[in-house]
Amino acid sequence: LYIPMMLGGVPVLTPEDSPFMLSGLQAWEAFPVGIPLVLVEAAVLRSTEDGRSDMVAHLEQGRQVLVVDHGTSHRSRRLKVSDPMSGLEGWLSFASQSGKLLVEVVDDSAPDQLVEGR
């Protein structure tokens, strides 16, 4: 269970036992299937949930993807996503091991969040 929040202006995820927990939000609630995300940093798309699986593609920062599925563990940092630009699907981490968020939910009311042509 990871909870999105801000610490010192940096988006991070905190474990469920943290005093900063925000209402018990599960990863599948924070990133529901079908929701568009934008990559905060470049990401490696992998063939399976295992972070050591074969690389499918390298996606650049600012790329928009859609959530297709969630990791099997309730503590998983993995999301299966679809890249509409290439038509590829694969797995990526939505947070680093230190808890830094690597994706953001696309805010439809903020058109400048998406990079032109991505």
N, C-alpha and C positions, 0 to 999 in steps of 0.2 A: 504494500500500500504506500503510495507516494502522493504527496500533496503539493500542488504548485503554489508558490508564494514568492515574495520578494524579500531579499535580505541585502541591505546596503545598495539597493537599486539594481541588484543582479537577480534574475529569476532562478530559483532553485527548487528542488524537490526535497521534502523532508520525510523521513520514515514516520510511520504511524505513532510511534511512541514519543515523538517530538512534542515539546510544549507548544509548537507553532501549528499543530494540526488544525485544519480548517473544516471541520464537519464530516470527516470520514470519507472524503472523496476517493473513489477507486480510479485507477488509470482508465478503465473503460467508461467511467462517467466523465472524466476530464477530457477524453479524446474518443467520443462515440464513433461507431462505424459510420462512414460517409462524410464525416466532418473534414473540411479542408484545413490543411496545416501549411505553414511556410517554414522552411529550414532556416534556422538562425545561424547555423554554420554548415559548411559542406558536410556531406554524409556519404557513407558507403552503403549501398543497397545490397543485401545478402540474400542468398537463395533459401535459407531456412532461418528459424528463430535463433539458432546457435550463432553467436557472434563470430565464430571461426569458420563458418560455412563459406562456400564459394561466393566471390563478388559477382553481382549481377550488373551493377553500374555504379558510377561515381556521380552523385548529384551535387550541384553547386549551391552555395548559399543563396537564399532567396527563391529557390525552386518551390513551387506549390505541389503538394501531394494530397491524396485522399486516404483516410484511414479505412482499411479493409478488415483488419482483425487485430487481436491483442495477444500478448504473450500468455503462455499457459499458467505461469505462476502468478499469484497475487502480488508478488514483489518484483515482477519482471519489468524491465525498462524497455522492452521491445514492442514495436508496432509493425504490423504488416501493412504496407501502403501501396498505392497505385500511383504511378507517375503519368498523368494525362498527356504530357508532352511526348513521351517515348512509347507509352502503352505498356511499360514494364511494371511488374509487381515484385516486391521483395520486402525484406525486413530491415529495420533500422532502429537505433536507440533514440528514444525521445528525451533522454537525459544522460549526462555523463556519469561516471562512477562517483564523482564528487557531488552530484546532485544538480549540476547546472542544466537548465532546460536547453535542449538543442532544437526544439520546434516551438512554434506559437500557433494558436488557433487563429485562422484568418478572420479578421474583423471586417464584415461586409460594409460597415459604415466608414471604413478607412481605406479608400481605394489606393492611396499611396503606399500601403503596406506591401503590395505585390510589385515586384520589379518588372518593368515593361519587357514583354517577350518571353517571360518564363512561366 
